[in-house]
Amino acid sequence: MKLRDLVYRLYARRVEGRLDHAASPKHIGVILDGNRRWAKASGGTTEQGHQAGADKISEMLGWCTETDVEVVTLWMLSTDNLDRPEVELRPLLQIIENTVLGLAADGRWRVHHVGNLDILPAQTQSVLKEAEQATRDIDGILVNVAVGYGGRQEITDAVRSLLLEHAEKGTTIAELAEVLDVDHIAEHLYTRGQPDPDLVIRTSGEQRLSGFMLWQSAHSEYYFCEVFWPAFRKVDFLRALRDYAARHRRYGV
């Protein structure tokens, strides 16, 4: 073992030993950013970058299990990403499909899709439905795979669903307007019934949310990590938890 690796392990163990698991976030959202830039810096192809990012996911979920995290939302493909050239998009979708099937086959996690299924290719839709169905009874971390996800799209879909629900009941727009509150919309989000994210992590050094969980992240804490997603290490994850535990959450008060 190289000295550098030994020092890294000792440091990671030290950070982990000082963490209070009771103070760990229960729901973590992760913006998996930097696959293409990692590939370019490493002299690899874009597809290799996406695959390296996919390979990191189960490792990170293992860290979440060790630190008592209960829900993880992984932003794997945005609605904007669907506009990428077919030569890049098709391999990326294949990698996502294989990754989701792998998560389901692992048997440790309950997979749930968040996003607009209708805008995805039929094969991708089928895989997401299959994974969700196969893991519905697993008592492990709930893993939201955000594929074909956009924050604006989610809120639009929630409002549309709410309007259609009340239209079926014969409620007029005026009657709905009289009683409408935030809870009505929250009940129609992709993540309905789940706790909002306590912590949102974005890799690659970019300091913006890009529309990730716009509604749910109103009171979330944010942690921006400089490393590209494929290079994200356990110590980076532990630092995010340490930073989160040191903050005083005010929830807007």
Secondary structure, 3 states (H helix, E strand, C coil): CCHHHHHHHHHHHHHHHCCCHHHCCCEEEEECCCHHHHHHHHCCCHHHHHHHHHHHHHHHHHHHHHCCCCEEEEEEEECHHHHCCHHHHHHHHHHHHHHHHHHHHHCCCEEEEECCHHHCCHHHHHHHHHHHHHCCCCCCCEEEEEEEECHHHHHHHHHHHHHHHHHHHCCCHHHHHHHCCHHHHHCCCCCCCCCCCCEEEECCCCCCCCCCCCCHHHHCEEEECCCCHHHCCHHHHHHHHHHHHHCCCCCCC
